[in-house]
Amino acid sequence: MARFVFARSPDLERSWPFLHQRLVERLALLGEVEVVQVRRGQPIEAHADLSMVDAVALFGGQLTEACVARAPALKAVGCNTDNTGHGLPLEALRGRGVPVIDTTRAWGQSVAELALGLAVAALRRIPQWHAELASGAPSFEYQAGQYCDATGFANGELGTKRVGVIGLGQIGGRVARWCVALGADARTGPEQPGPEPGSRSDPPPLGPPRLAGSVSGYDPYLPEGLAEHWGVRRVDIDTLVDESEVVFVTVPPTPTAKHLLDAGRIARLGRGTLVVIVTRAHAVDMSALRERIVAGEIAAALDVYDVEPLPVDDTLRGRPNVVHTPHIAGRTRDANLRTADLIADDFARVLHGDRPQHELTEGAIRARLGAPP
């Protein structure tokens, strides 16, 4: 029977509610589970006998080279390091051929869904309409009988917009594919040529081209051809900035991502552009962004900020062209349950002699720490 150690901090539930029960339940279906309470920084070999352990789920304490040496049967380690491998004895694990299952991607779905929700909320002014109704103010009064969005800013349907996604990883890749599914598909935009005039395949004239958007993406780490397979046009970041009506920033805070959207690029954003920022504000010159937001030139939908918590007197607060959430994108029950599931699923694969699907690779670490692609 397989044996697992689940090393958890005494205050695990403060950061990872729902994780403990799910992980214990899933691992119990695979073998015997020993749960040990270990404070941060304490070696786990002082709290558990590792001599017969097949895998360790690490959410407390520290896995050291001594731990690895005392675990001759060790086949896998599961944890969340944000793709950095920080705090792990990576050389000792690699020397033994022990994969690290990093659950960072468990947040991907939740963060991407919030990014999409923020964009739609900003385009349709959903928070502003809700606040008006909740306050008891006169309502059902629109700019026009059949139009109620904010003229001067990107508005209406996401599927008709020129969308640009900075970062096409686990989060941005989802956002880009979903925008394609909503109709913003680079393969079917209005600029695509039709049949030659006068040919038999010409349809009868129907007026201007139908509404259609497009999706562009920037990510130097993405494998060649993958973006195009999704229906996403891969471009350099300057082309993305110059062409997009909605810009999603979905890159992690790597050294090479620092101020990708710098003051110069922010100055070139078209008037009325909507900027959606999830993951981190690290990639954006927030001072330059604030200037254009406060000037009423662009709109923003933000989950993350350069200063957190957002100061009460921050100029981003209380503006009609900003939609806010307080850094909640990945903080869902589903993300925490998926964290446990990713570990259990990959432990099962390893025990069956298969490669794990969510192994932390040297390439992923290099990308996260800012090595060139």
Buried (B, 14 or more C-beta within 10 A) or exposed (E): EBBBBBBBBEEBEEEBEBBBEBBBEBBEEBBBBBBBBBEEEBBBBEBBEBEEBBBBBBBBBBBBEBBBBBBEEBBBBBBBBEBBBEBBBBEBBEEBEBBBBBBBBBBBBBBBBBBBBBBBBBBBBBBBBEEBEEEEEEEEEEEEEEEBBBEEBBBEBBBBBBBBBBBBBBBBBBBBBBBBEBBBBBBBBEEEEEEEEEEEEEEEEEEEEEEBBBBBBBBEBBEEEBBEEBBBBBBEBEBBBBBBBBBBBBBBBBEBBBBBBBBEBBEEBBEBBBBBBBBBBBBBBBEBBBBBBEEBBBBBBBBBBBEEEBEEEBEBEEBEBBBBBEBEBBBBEBBBBBBBBBBBBBBBBBBEEEEBEBBBEEEBBBBBBEBEE
